[in-house]
Amino acid sequence: MKPGTLDRIVEHVRHAREKHPAWRKTPLYARSIAGLEWGEWEHAVTWENRTRAEEEALDLIAVMIRFIEGDDR
């Protein structure tokens, strides 16, 4: 992993938890949010630039981490 990548991921998770503290208690909720983030990443890859695509990828990773860490429980 490149230096700084993990720091970027941690920052995105922190930001997501601050911006959206309410997290429904079902895996289907996490799936729906991940789907939205996937769509935003896909859009950035297709129509925007690498920087935007990376930011959207980090948002998607943050959703997955929230799910894995039990923010959905």
C-alpha positions in Angstrom: 0.0 0.0 0.0 1.3 3.5 -0.8 2.2 5.8 2.1 -0.8 7.9 3.1 -3.5 5.6 1.6 -4.5 4.2 5.0 -4.6 7.7 6.4 -6.9 8.8 3.6 -9.2 5.8 4.4 -9.3 6.6 8.1 -10.1 10.2 7.4 -13.0 9.2 5.1 -14.4 6.9 7.7 -14.2 9.6 10.4 -15.8 12.1 8.0 -18.6 9.7 7.1 -19.4 9.0 10.8 -19.5 12.7 11.5 -21.6 13.6 8.5 -24.0 10.6 8.8 -24.0 9.5 12.5 -27.4 7.8 12.1 -26.8 4.4 10.5 -29.7 2.0 10.1 -29.4 -1.4 11.7 -29.6 -3.6 8.7 -27.1 -5.0 6.1 -29.6 -4.0 3.4 -29.1 -0.4 4.4 -25.4 -0.7 4.0 -25.9 -2.4 0.7 -28.1 0.5 -0.6 -25.6 3.1 0.5 -22.8 1.2 -1.0 -24.8 1.0 -4.3 -25.2 4.8 -4.2 -21.5 5.2 -3.6 -20.6 2.8 -6.4 -22.8 4.8 -8.8 -20.9 8.0 -7.8 -17.6 6.3 -8.3 -18.7 4.9 -11.6 -19.8 8.4 -12.7 -16.5 9.9 -11.6 -14.5 7.3 -13.5 -16.5 7.8 -16.6 -17.1 11.5 -16.7 -14.7 13.2 -14.2 -11.1 12.8 -13.4 -8.8 10.5 -11.4 -8.9 12.7 -8.3 -12.7 12.6 -8.1 -12.7 8.9 -8.8 -10.3 8.3 -5.9 -12.4 10.4 -3.6 -15.5 8.4 -4.5 -13.6 5.1 -4.1 -12.6 6.2 -0.6 -16.3 7.0 0.2 -17.2 3.5 -0.9 -14.5 2.0 1.2 -15.8 4.0 4.2 -19.2 2.5 3.8 -17.8 -1.0 3.7 -15.7 -0.4 6.8 -18.7 0.9 8.7 -20.5 -2.3 7.8 -17.5 -4.5 8.7 -17.0 -2.7 12.0 -20.6 -3.1 13.0 -22.0 0.4 12.5 -25.0 -1.5 11.2 -25.6 -3.4 14.5 
